[in-house]
Amino acid sequence: MKKLALVFTLVLTFLYVADSAAQKDPKAKVVLDGMSQKFQSMKGFTANFDFTYQDGSGSSDRQTGDIAVKCNQYRLKLPDQEIYNNGKTVWTYIQTDSYKEVTINDVSQMEGELTPSNIFRMYETGFTYKLLADKTFQGKASQVVELVAEKANAPFQKVRLMIDKTTKDLLGWEMFDEQGGVFSYTFKNLKAQPSLPDTYFAFDVKMHPGIEVIDLR
């Protein structure tokens, strides 16, 4: 499970292999800009999500969780851990039957990494992109944009974003690694929540007596 959260907040660096001659498709940019503007207009949102990883042999693992985002802040909840980011500090809280701990980092230590709060703007620098054929995703007519990074030392080759053709909501995305594995994320029950308090995105150590604190700041 710890690996799952790291995939969501750390591994998603999106430094993919790309053809240096590739161009940015203006039609794809219109779709991406629409998605980004929709997110920014919401100010904040909550959603449920499904996460699936399928390796090259066909074996798969599925998990579910909840997410809340407000500007550059987010809170990610998984079955045995939560990640809090209030824009300055990141807390990774892990709780099992035998122990509980929280690891604390400065946001600056995570610069350049994709997080739930910046996925909507990741295409703006460092990527080429193109519009693929429309598809039905979650029962909705969706536009599919494929992004490829301009750097070559990448753990993933490409990313595909599924964007609701009518509402411009980001419905989900897929990432493809060098071993033939596919990371898939799907948003469900996406709701605008512009009034989430800042305290919702901060972890209060005092509320968890006996917790082990690993402060890496």
Secondary structure as UniProt FT lines:
FT   HELIX           2..6
FT   HELIX           7..11
FT   TURN            20..21
FT   HELIX           26..42
FT   STRAND          44..54
FT   TURN            56..57
FT   STRAND          60..70
FT   TURN            71..72
FT   STRAND          73..78
FT   TURN            79..80
FT   STRAND          81..85
FT   STRAND          89..95
FT   STRAND          100..106
FT   HELIX           107..110
FT   TURN            111..112
FT   TURN            116..118
FT   HELIX           119..124
FT   STRAND          127..131
FT   STRAND          135..137
FT   TURN            138..139
FT   STRAND          140..149
FT   STRAND          156..164
FT   TURN            165..167
FT   STRAND          170..177
FT   TURN            178..179
FT   STRAND          182..192
FT   TURN            194..195
FT   HELIX           198..201
FT   HELIX           205..207
FT   TURN            209..210
FT   STRAND          212..215
//
